[in-house]
Amino acid sequence: MEILNDLMNYLPAAIVAIGGLVVMMQDGYKVKSRTIYSTTMIFLGLALVVATHDLFFAERSELFSGMALSGGTAAYGTFIVVFGAFFTVILTHDYLIGVKHNFPQVYPLLMFCTVGMITLATANDLVTVFVGLETMSICLYALAGIIRDKRLGVESALKYFIMGAFSTGFFLYGIALLYGATGYTRLEEIGAFTDGGLIYWGGVSLLMVGFFFKVSAVPFHMWTPDVYTGSPTTIAAFMATAAKTATFVALVLVLERALPFAAEQLVGTFSVIAIMTMILGNVVALVQDNVKRMLAYSSIAHVGYLFVGLAAGTVEAYSAVLFYLLAYTFMNVGAFGVIAYYEKNHDVHFNNVESYSGLGYQQPIMAVLLSIFLFSLAGIPISAGFNAKLLVFAAAVDAGLIALVVIGVLASAASAYYYLRVMVYLYMREPKEVVTLIQPKLVYSVSLVLLAGLTLYFGVMVGDVMSMLNSFFAVSEAATAAAP
């Protein structure tokens, strides 16, 4: 009876897992790709409805003998992951048809990858974190190289696999050392350990290195540009948003529940990581001519902004990091979605910024949508990206990290150049060759318009979300204080 109750509280993951098995069987029996896509959308849509309900109404509790969490931060992370997966599938279906590589295997891989992300975002034990991380990663390795007849895709998948396996070794050894030092793998039980020692700090260090690899923080970012460039564009969006969201939610849970003692000592480390990541990501993005590669380095820079919040380490900072992940999902899936639209009109190498010359007037709606997403990524006011950066930097100022915030603001200001450069080519340059753009499909257009609307909405309405996020950590702190 208890396991049934736990499954009901873990329903989004269960729905997506069952959906993954169903679409895998459909593929095995050679069902039409359109049917597989429709089945995937039905299961993800149902999971999204349940995840939205859980976000507002689910009680915060431990599931499966304390291995996983429901409600609160876990429900929030689950919602963003399922939301990102839902829109990724919509965009991926149309994109793969456009580039004539509509492999039905994409859909079960996306479903099982989503299950891994949910497991990661709801983990309450380091073993669960590892299982979720590896389930997600293995599926992403396959998705990165799904277009097998393209050398760049196979190369990106191989690089991702090698670097991912390397980081897994660090992560697993860190778990082993923390278990050796504390005798536990459960997050709150590790959190009760405050004695320190060589084995403890070795475990913390290796665990953090594993996380740094997965979120592509400098100097562990080397795989990101090549993998994003070689992967199908909509899959790159999935990696940049849902995968990072799941990993960062897990990292916040680990820092808040398992390593509050270590987090206080890691302020300097997180600050250095944040500075290096913001500077390198933005500086290298400035000189990129390939739009996908530019967005890859941009995603590295955004990881730096998130680490500003982790360095602050307060309830407000963690809440700001979680809001940032929501805003980043809207604007980055949207930006990659528009780029995928331009690609499938020409070819998958249609990514040089000069290729966009004069296209702003052929399909004005798509150009306007791309402009909204790029404005938000740059942090222009009245966009979700502006509020996300403002909240993270404000929390860091309250924590006394003034120098770190100054560097972050300057790095963010520099990023406006490479985002606005794309719009300059869209509207202010004459095309070098004639490119005919087809009318985007209705579902594709509506999805991008919805993402743009959410990007603008959360540029204005942010108070309710922050109140909800702050309440998650307030309840967590109260429960910790009440524990014997």
C-alpha positions as CSV (number, residue, x, y, z in Angstrom):
1,M,0.0,0.0,0.0
2,E,2.9,2.4,0.8
3,I,4.5,1.8,-2.6
4,L,1.3,2.5,-4.3
5,N,1.0,5.8,-2.4
6,D,4.6,6.7,-3.3
7,L,3.9,6.0,-7.0
8,M,0.8,8.2,-6.9
9,N,3.0,11.0,-5.5
10,Y,5.6,10.2,-8.2
11,L,3.1,10.2,-11.0
12,P,4.7,12.4,-13.6
13,A,7.8,10.2,-13.7
14,A,5.6,7.1,-13.8
15,I,3.5,8.5,-16.7
16,V,6.5,9.4,-18.7
17,A,8.2,6.0,-18.1
18,I,5.1,4.1,-19.2
19,G,4.8,6.4,-22.2
20,G,8.5,5.7,-23.1
21,L,7.8,1.9,-23.0
22,V,4.6,2.3,-25.1
23,V,6.4,4.4,-27.9
24,M,9.3,2.0,-27.8
25,M,7.0,-0.9,-28.5
26,Q,5.3,1.1,-31.2
27,D,8.6,1.6,-32.9
28,G,9.4,-2.1,-32.6
29,Y,6.2,-2.9,-34.4
30,K,6.9,-0.4,-37.1
31,V,4.0,1.9,-36.2
32,K,3.9,5.1,-38.3
33,S,6.2,7.9,-37.0
34,R,3.2,10.3,-36.8
35,T,1.4,7.9,-34.4
36,I,4.5,7.5,-32.2
37,Y,4.8,11.3,-32.0
38,S,1.1,11.7,-31.1
39,T,1.4,9.0,-28.4
40,T,4.5,10.8,-27.0
41,M,2.6,14.1,-26.9
42,I,-0.4,12.5,-25.1
43,F,1.8,11.0,-22.3
44,L,3.9,14.2,-21.9
45,G,0.8,16.4,-21.9
46,L,-0.8,14.2,-19.2
47,A,2.5,14.3,-17.2
48,L,2.6,18.1,-17.6
49,V,-0.9,18.4,-16.2
50,V,-0.1,16.3,-13.2
51,A,3.2,18.1,-12.7
52,T,1.4,21.4,-12.7
53,H,-1.1,20.2,-10.1
54,D,1.7,18.8,-7.9
55,L,3.6,22.2,-8.1
56,F,0.7,23.9,-6.3
57,F,-1.0,21.2,-4.3
58,A,1.4,18.3,-3.6
59,E,2.6,17.9,0.0
60,R,6.3,18.0,0.6
61,S,7.3,14.5,1.7
62,E,9.8,11.7,1.2
63,L,9.1,8.8,-1.1
64,F,10.4,5.2,-1.5
65,S,11.9,5.0,1.9
66,G,13.5,8.4,1.7
67,M,15.2,8.0,-1.7
68,A,13.1,10.6,-3.5
69,L,11.1,13.8,-2.7
70,S,7.7,15.1,-3.7
71,G,6.3,18.6,-3.6
72,G,8.3,21.8,-3.1
73,T,11.6,22.1,-5.0
74,A,11.2,18.6,-6.4
75,A,7.8,19.4,-7.9
76,Y,9.2,22.7,-9.3
77,G,12.1,20.9,-11.0
78,T,9.8,18.2,-12.3
79,F,7.5,20.8,-13.8
80,I,10.3,22.6,-15.7
81,V,11.7,19.3,-17.0
82,V,8.4,18.0,-18.3
83,F,7.5,21.5,-19.7
84,G,10.9,21.5,-21.6
85,A,10.4,18.0,-22.8
86,F,6.8,18.7,-24.1
87,F,7.9,21.7,-26.2
88,T,11.1,20.0,-27.3
89,V,9.1,17.1,-28.8
90,I,6.8,19.5,-30.6
91,L,9.7,21.4,-32.2
92,T,11.8,18.2,-32.8
93,H,9.1,16.4,-34.8
94,D,8.7,19.3,-37.3
95,Y,12.5,19.9,-37.4
96,L,13.5,16.3,-38.1
97,I,10.8,16.1,-40.9
98,G,12.2,19.3,-42.3
99,V,15.8,18.0,-42.4
100,K,14.6,14.6,-43.7
101,H,15.8,12.6,-40.6
102,N,12.6,11.8,-38.8
103,F,13.9,8.8,-36.7
104,P,11.1,7.4,-34.5
105,Q,13.8,6.3,-32.0
106,V,14.0,10.0,-30.9
107,Y,10.7,9.8,-29.0
108,P,11.4,6.9,-26.6
109,L,14.9,8.3,-26.0
110,L,13.4,11.7,-25.1
111,M,10.9,10.0,-22.8
112,F,13.5,8.0,-20.9
113,C,15.8,11.0,-20.7
114,T,13.0,12.9,-19.1
115,V,12.5,10.1,-16.5
116,G,16.2,10.4,-15.7
117,M,15.9,14.2,-15.3
118,I,12.9,13.9,-13.0
119,T,14.7,11.3,-10.9
120,L,17.7,13.7,-10.7
121,A,15.5,16.7,-9.8
122,T,13.6,14.8,-7.0
123,A,16.6,12.9,-5.5
124,N,17.0,12.7,-1.7
125,D,19.9,10.3,-1.8
126,L,23.2,10.4,-3.6
127,V,22.5,7.0,-5.1
128,T,19.3,8.4,-6.6
129,V,21.2,11.4,-7.9
130,F,23.7,9.1,-9.6
131,V,20.9,6.9,-11.1
132,G,19.1,9.9,-12.4
133,L,22.2,11.5,-13.8
134,E,23.3,8.4,-15.7
135,T,19.9,7.7,-17.1
136,M,19.7,11.2,-18.4
137,S,23.3,11.2,-19.7
138,I,23.1,7.8,-21.6
139,C,20.0,9.0,-23.4
140,L,21.6,12.3,-24.3
141,Y,24.6,10.6,-25.7
142,A,22.4,8.7,-28.2
143,L,20.3,11.8,-29.0
144,A,23.4,13.9,-29.7
145,G,24.3,11.5,-32.5
146,I,20.9,10.5,-33.7
147,I,21.6,11.8,-37.2
148,R,24.1,9.1,-37.9
149,D,24.9,9.9,-41.5
150,K,26.4,13.3,-40.5
151,R,30.0,13.2,-39.4
152,L,29.6,16.2,-37.0
153,G,26.7,14.5,-35.2
154,V,28.6,11.3,-34.6
155,E,31.7,13.2,-33.5
156,S,29.6,15.3,-31.0
157,A,28.1,12.2,-29.5
158,L,31.5,10.5,-29.1
159,K,33.0,13.6,-27.4
160,Y,29.9,13.9,-25.1
161,F,30.2,10.2,-24.2
162,I,33.9,10.4,-23.4
163,M,33.7,13.6,-21.3
164,G,30.5,12.3,-19.6
165,A,32.1,9.0,-18.7
166,F,35.1,11.0,-17.3
167,S,32.9,13.1,-15.1
168,T,31.0,10.1,-13.9
169,G,34.1,8.7,-12.4
170,F,34.7,11.9,-10.4
171,F,31.1,11.9,-9.3
172,L,31.0,8.3,-8.2
173,Y,34.3,8.5,-6.4
174,G,33.0,11.6,-4.6
175,I,29.9,9.6,-3.4
176,A,32.2,6.8,-2.2
177,L,34.3,9.2,-0.2
178,L,31.3,11.0,1.4
179,Y,29.9,7.6,2.3
180,G,33.2,6.7,3.8
181,A,33.4,9.9,5.8
182,T,29.8,10.0,7.1
183,G,28.5,6.5,6.8
184,Y,25.4,7.7,4.8
185,T,24.2,8.5,1.3
186,R,20.9,10.1,2.4
187,L,21.1,13.9,2.0
188,E,19.9,15.1,5.4
189,E,21.9,12.5,7.2
190,I,25.1,13.7,5.4
191,G,24.0,17.2,6.3
192,A,24.1,16.4,10.0
193,F,27.9,15.7,9.7
194,T,30.0,18.8,10.5
195,D,33.3,17.4,11.6
196,G,35.1,17.8,8.2
197,G,38.3,15.9,7.5
198,L,40.3,14.9,4.5
199,I,38.0,12.2,3.3
200,Y,34.9,14.4,3.7
201,W,36.4,17.3,1.8
202,G,37.8,15.0,-0.9
203,G,34.3,13.6,-1.4
204,V,32.8,17.1,-1.6
205,S,35.4,18.2,-4.1
206,L,35.0,15.3,-6.4
207,L,31.2,15.5,-6.2
208,M,31.3,19.2,-7.1
209,V,33.7,18.4,-10.0
210,G,31.1,15.9,-11.3
211,F,28.3,18.5,-11.1
212,F,30.6,21.2,-12.8
213,F,31.1,18.9,-15.7
214,K,27.4,18.2,-16.2
215,V,26.4,21.9,-16.1
216,S,29.5,22.9,-18.2
217,A,31.1,25.3,-15.8
218,V,34.6,26.5,-16.6
219,P,37.1,24.8,-16.7
220,F,34.9,21.8,-17.2
221,H,33.1,23.2,-20.2
222,M,35.2,21.8,-23.1
223,W,32.5,19.5,-24.5
224,T,29.7,22.0,-24.7
225,P,30.4,24.0,-28.0
226,D,31.1,20.9,-30.1
227,V,28.2,18.9,-28.8
228,Y,25.7,21.7,-29.2
229,T,27.0,22.4,-32.7
230,G,26.9,18.8,-33.8
231,S,23.6,17.8,-32.2
232,P,20.2,18.3,-33.8
233,T,19.2,21.9,-32.9
234,T,16.1,21.1,-30.9
235,I,18.1,18.4,-29.0
236,A,20.7,21.0,-28.2
237,A,17.9,23.1,-26.7
238,F,16.8,20.1,-24.5
239,M,20.4,19.7,-23.3
240,A,20.7,23.4,-22.5
241,T,17.5,23.7,-20.6
242,A,15.9,20.6,-19.2
243,A,19.2,18.8,-18.5
244,K,20.7,21.9,-16.8
245,T,17.6,22.4,-14.8
246,A,17.5,18.9,-13.5
247,T,21.2,19.1,-12.6
248,F,21.0,22.5,-10.9
249,V,17.9,21.5,-8.9
250,A,19.8,18.4,-7.7
251,L,22.9,20.6,-6.9
252,V,20.7,23.0,-4.9
253,L,19.1,20.1,-3.0
254,V,22.6,18.6,-2.3
255,L,24.0,22.0,-1.1
256,E,20.9,22.8,1.0
257,R,20.2,19.4,2.5
258,A,23.5,17.5,2.5
259,L,26.2,20.1,2.5
260,P,25.2,23.2,4.4
261,F,28.4,23.0,6.4
262,A,30.5,22.7,3.2
263,A,28.5,25.3,1.3
264,E,29.6,28.0,3.7
265,Q,33.2,27.1,3.0
266,L,32.7,26.9,-0.8
267,V,31.7,30.6,-1.3
268,G,35.2,31.4,-2.6
269,T,35.2,28.4,-4.9
270,F,31.8,29.1,-6.4
271,S,32.8,32.8,-6.8
272,V,35.9,31.9,-8.8
273,I,33.9,29.4,-10.9
274,A,31.3,32.0,-11.5
275,I,33.9,34.7,-12.6
276,M,35.7,32.3,-15.0
277,T,32.5,31.0,-16.5
278,M,30.9,34.4,-17.1
279,I,34.0,35.9,-18.6
280,L,35.1,33.0,-20.8
281,G,31.5,32.2,-22.0
282,N,30.9,35.8,-23.0
283,V,34.3,36.7,-24.4
284,V,34.4,33.6,-26.6
285,A,30.8,34.1,-27.7
286,L,31.7,37.5,-29.0
287,V,33.9,36.1,-31.8
288,Q,31.6,33.3,-32.9
289,D,30.1,33.4,-36.4
290,N,28.2,30.2,-36.0
291,V,24.9,31.0,-34.2
292,K,24.5,27.6,-32.5
293,R,28.1,27.8,-31.3
294,M,27.4,31.3,-30.1
295,L,24.4,30.0,-28.1
296,A,26.6,27.2,-26.7
297,Y,29.1,29.7,-25.2
298,S,26.1,31.9,-24.2
299,S,24.8,28.9,-22.2
300,I,28.2,28.6,-20.5
301,A,27.9,32.3,-19.5
302,H,24.5,31.7,-18.1
303,V,25.8,28.9,-15.9
304,G,28.2,31.6,-14.5
305,Y,25.3,33.8,-13.5
306,L,23.7,30.8,-11.8
307,F,26.8,30.2,-9.8
308,V,26.6,33.8,-8.5
309,G,23.4,32.6,-6.8
310,L,25.1,29.5,-5.5
311,A,27.9,31.5,-4.1
312,A,25.5,33.7,-2.2
313,G,24.0,30.6,-0.6
314,T,20.9,32.2,1.0
315,V,17.3,31.2,0.7
316,E,16.7,34.2,-1.6
317,A,19.7,33.2,-3.8
318,Y,18.6,29.6,-4.2
319,S,15.1,30.8,-5.1
320,A,16.6,33.2,-7.6
321,V,18.5,30.3,-9.2
322,L,15.4,28.3,-9.5
323,F,13.5,31.1,-11.1
324,Y,16.4,31.7,-13.5
325,L,16.1,28.0,-14.6
326,L,12.4,28.6,-15.4
327,A,13.1,31.8,-17.4
328,Y,16.1,30.2,-19.2
329,T,13.9,27.3,-20.3
330,F,11.4,29.7,-22.0
331,M,13.9,31.8,-23.8
332,N,16.4,29.2,-24.8
333,V,14.0,26.6,-26.1
334,G,12.4,29.4,-28.1
335,A,15.7,30.7,-29.5
336,F,16.8,27.3,-30.6
337,G,13.3,26.6,-32.0
338,V,13.5,29.6,-34.3
339,I,17.1,28.7,-35.4
340,A,15.8,25.2,-36.1
341,Y,13.1,26.7,-38.3
342,Y,15.7,28.6,-40.3
343,E,17.8,25.4,-40.6
344,K,15.1,23.2,-41.9
345,N,14.3,25.7,-44.6
346,H,17.8,25.4,-46.1
347,D,20.1,22.9,-44.5
348,V,21.6,22.0,-41.1
349,H,24.7,24.0,-41.9
350,F,22.6,27.2,-42.2
351,N,24.1,28.6,-39.0
352,N,26.5,31.3,-40.0
353,V,25.3,34.7,-38.8
354,E,25.7,36.0,-42.3
355,S,23.2,33.5,-43.6
356,Y,20.5,35.4,-41.6
357,S,21.0,38.6,-43.7
358,G,17.7,40.1,-44.7
359,L,15.6,37.2,-43.5
360,G,13.8,39.4,-40.9
361,Y,11.3,40.6,-43.6
362,Q,10.5,37.3,-45.2
363,Q,8.8,35.7,-42.1
364,P,8.4,38.7,-39.8
365,I,6.8,36.7,-37.0
366,M,9.7,34.3,-36.7
367,A,12.2,37.2,-36.7
368,V,10.3,39.1,-34.0
369,L,10.1,35.9,-31.9
370,L,13.9,35.4,-32.2
371,S,14.4,39.0,-31.3
372,I,12.3,38.6,-28.1
373,F,14.3,35.5,-27.0
374,L,17.6,37.1,-27.7
375,F,16.6,40.3,-25.9
376,S,15.7,38.2,-22.9
377,L,18.9,36.2,-23.0
378,A,20.8,39.5,-23.0
379,G,18.9,40.6,-20.0
380,I,17.0,43.6,-21.5
381,P,14.3,45.0,-19.2
382,I,10.7,43.7,-19.4
383,S,11.9,40.2,-20.1
384,A,12.2,37.1,-18.0
385,G,15.9,37.1,-18.5
386,F,16.2,40.6,-17.0
387,N,14.3,39.6,-13.9
388,A,16.3,36.4,-13.5
389,K,19.6,38.2,-13.6
390,L,18.3,41.0,-11.3
391,L,17.1,38.5,-8.7
392,V,20.4,36.5,-8.7
393,F,22.5,39.7,-8.5
394,A,20.3,41.2,-5.8
395,A,20.7,38.1,-3.7
396,A,24.5,38.2,-4.1
397,V,24.5,41.9,-3.1
398,D,22.6,41.1,0.0
399,A,25.2,38.4,0.8
400,G,28.0,40.9,0.5
401,L,29.4,39.7,-2.8
402,I,29.6,43.1,-4.4
403,A,32.7,42.5,-6.6
404,L,31.2,39.3,-8.0
405,V,28.0,41.2,-8.9
406,V,30.0,44.0,-10.6
407,I,31.8,41.4,-12.8
408,G,28.5,39.7,-13.5
409,V,26.8,42.9,-14.6
410,L,29.8,43.9,-16.9
411,A,29.8,40.4,-18.4
412,S,26.1,40.6,-19.0
413,A,26.4,44.0,-20.7
414,A,29.1,42.6,-23.0
415,S,26.8,39.8,-24.0
416,A,24.4,42.3,-25.6
417,Y,26.8,42.6,-28.5
418,Y,26.6,39.1,-29.8
419,Y,22.9,38.8,-29.3
420,L,22.1,42.1,-31.0
421,R,24.5,41.2,-33.8
422,V,22.1,38.5,-35.0
423,M,19.3,41.1,-35.2
424,V,21.5,43.5,-37.1
425,Y,21.9,40.8,-39.8
426,L,18.2,40.0,-39.8
427,Y,17.0,43.5,-40.4
428,M,19.9,45.7,-41.5
429,R,22.0,43.6,-44.0
430,E,21.2,42.7,-47.5
431,P,21.1,39.0,-48.3
432,K,24.0,37.5,-50.2
433,E,21.9,34.7,-51.7
434,V,18.2,34.2,-52.2
435,V,16.7,32.0,-49.5
436,T,13.0,31.1,-49.7
437,L,11.4,30.5,-46.3
438,I,8.3,28.2,-46.1
439,Q,5.4,29.0,-43.9
440,P,5.9,27.4,-40.5
441,K,3.3,24.9,-39.3
442,L,0.6,26.2,-37.0
443,V,1.6,24.0,-34.0
444,Y,5.2,25.1,-34.4
445,S,4.4,28.8,-34.6
446,V,1.9,28.6,-31.7
447,S,4.5,26.9,-29.5
448,L,7.1,29.6,-30.1
449,V,4.5,32.4,-29.6
450,L,3.5,30.8,-26.3
451,L,7.2,30.6,-25.2
452,A,7.7,34.3,-26.2
453,G,4.5,35.2,-24.3
454,L,5.8,33.5,-21.2
455,T,9.2,35.2,-21.6
456,L,7.5,38.6,-21.6
457,Y,5.0,37.7,-18.9
458,F,7.6,36.7,-16.4
459,G,9.5,39.9,-17.3
460,V,6.7,41.7,-15.4
461,M,5.0,39.2,-13.1
462,V,7.6,37.5,-10.9
463,G,6.5,38.1,-7.3
464,D,4.2,35.1,-6.9
465,V,6.8,32.7,-8.2
466,M,9.4,34.0,-5.9
467,S,7.1,33.9,-2.9
468,M,6.3,30.2,-3.8
469,L,10.0,29.4,-4.1
470,N,11.0,31.1,-0.9
471,S,8.2,29.1,0.9
472,F,9.8,25.9,-0.3
473,F,13.1,26.6,1.5
474,A,11.3,28.1,4.5
475,V,9.4,24.8,5.0
476,S,12.7,22.9,4.5
477,E,14.4,25.0,7.1
478,A,11.5,24.6,9.6
479,A,11.6,20.8,9.1
480,T,15.3,20.7,9.7
481,A,15.0,22.8,12.9
482,A,12.3,20.5,14.2
483,A,14.3,17.3,13.6
484,P,15.8,15.7,16.7
